[in-house]
Amino acid sequence: MIDQIRPSHLESWFQSLASAVQPLVLDVREPHELALARVEEDGLEVLAIPMGTIPVRLAELDATRPIACLCHHGARSMQVAMFLQSRGFTQIANIAGGIDAWSIERNPGIARY
């Protein structure tokens, strides 16, 4: 099962996993989108890998690590989450509402597009 979490509940999801491994936010948006709006928060590790390159860059991800997938509104990140789950990743979440919801719920300084 892939958890659906709102940006405002990200830390709660991480804590509920009780994992000794630091969680990761996987931003699957395209480079031109990252130029418009980017998540940069102290204490939060964010890795940007565009959705279309996930299969060839899969080795960069640790299947034992909690990963919350992020895109613009949540559709592409859900597809990536399902792909990761099919490849044996077990602690996966989709950030519902994506970077747009992130701007509304966590950091209004992040541009909405």
C-alpha positions as CSV (number, residue, x, y, z in Angstrom):
1,M,0.0,0.0,0.0
2,I,1.2,3.5,-0.8
3,D,0.5,6.1,1.8
4,Q,-1.0,9.4,0.7
5,I,0.3,12.2,2.8
6,R,-0.2,15.9,2.8
7,P,2.9,18.1,2.9
8,S,1.9,19.3,6.4
9,H,2.0,15.7,7.7
10,L,5.3,14.6,6.2
11,E,7.2,14.5,9.5
12,S,4.4,12.6,11.2
13,W,4.7,10.0,8.4
14,F,8.4,9.8,8.8
15,Q,8.1,9.3,12.6
16,S,5.4,6.7,12.2
17,L,7.9,4.5,10.4
18,A,10.4,4.3,13.2
19,S,13.1,3.8,10.7
20,A,16.8,4.3,11.7
21,V,17.5,5.4,8.1
22,Q,17.0,9.1,7.2
23,P,13.9,9.5,5.0
24,L,14.1,11.1,1.6
25,V,11.8,13.3,-0.5
26,L,12.1,12.3,-4.1
27,D,11.2,15.1,-6.4
28,V,10.3,13.7,-9.8
29,R,9.5,16.9,-11.6
30,E,11.4,18.1,-14.7
31,P,14.4,20.5,-14.5
32,H,12.4,23.5,-15.8
33,E,9.9,22.9,-13.0
34,L,12.6,22.8,-10.4
35,A,13.8,26.2,-11.7
36,L,10.4,27.6,-10.9
37,A,9.8,26.0,-7.4
38,R,12.1,23.9,-5.2
39,V,11.9,22.4,-1.8
40,E,14.8,23.4,0.4
41,E,14.3,22.9,4.1
42,D,16.9,22.4,6.9
43,G,16.9,18.8,8.1
44,L,15.1,17.5,5.0
45,E,16.9,15.6,2.3
46,V,15.5,16.1,-1.2
47,L,16.7,14.3,-4.3
48,A,15.6,15.4,-7.7
49,I,15.3,12.7,-10.4
50,P,12.9,13.4,-13.2
51,M,10.2,10.8,-13.6
52,G,11.4,9.6,-17.0
53,T,14.8,8.8,-15.7
54,I,13.8,6.9,-12.6
55,P,14.2,3.4,-14.2
56,V,17.8,4.0,-15.4
57,R,18.7,5.8,-12.1
58,L,17.0,3.3,-9.8
59,A,20.4,2.2,-8.3
60,E,20.7,5.6,-6.8
61,L,17.8,4.8,-4.4
62,D,17.9,2.6,-1.3
63,A,15.0,0.2,-1.2
64,T,15.2,0.1,2.6
65,R,14.9,3.9,3.0
66,P,11.6,5.7,3.5
67,I,10.8,7.7,0.4
68,A,8.1,10.3,-0.1
69,C,7.6,11.1,-3.8
70,L,6.8,14.7,-4.9
71,C,5.7,16.3,-8.2
72,H,3.5,19.3,-9.2
73,H,0.1,18.0,-8.0
74,G,0.6,14.3,-7.1
75,A,-0.2,12.3,-10.2
76,R,3.3,11.7,-11.5
77,S,4.7,11.1,-8.0
78,M,2.0,8.5,-7.5
79,Q,3.1,6.7,-10.7
80,V,6.7,6.7,-9.5
81,A,5.6,5.5,-6.0
82,M,3.8,2.5,-7.7
83,F,6.9,1.8,-9.8
84,L,9.2,1.8,-6.8
85,Q,6.8,-0.4,-4.9
86,S,6.8,-2.9,-7.8
87,R,10.6,-2.9,-7.5
88,G,10.6,-3.9,-3.8
89,F,10.6,-0.6,-2.1
90,T,8.4,-0.9,1.0
91,Q,8.3,2.4,2.8
92,I,6.8,4.6,0.1
93,A,4.4,7.6,0.2
94,N,3.0,10.0,-2.3
95,I,2.8,13.6,-1.3
96,A,-0.7,14.4,-2.2
97,G,-1.1,17.8,-3.8
98,G,2.5,18.0,-4.7
99,I,4.6,21.2,-4.7
100,D,1.5,23.2,-5.1
101,A,0.1,22.0,-1.8
102,W,3.6,22.3,-0.2
103,S,3.5,26.0,-1.0
104,I,0.0,26.4,0.5
105,E,0.6,24.2,3.6
106,R,4.3,24.5,4.5
107,N,6.1,27.4,2.7
108,P,4.2,30.1,1.0
109,G,7.5,31.4,-0.3
110,I,7.6,28.6,-2.8
111,A,6.2,29.8,-6.1
112,R,3.0,28.3,-7.4
113,Y,2.8,27.5,-11.1
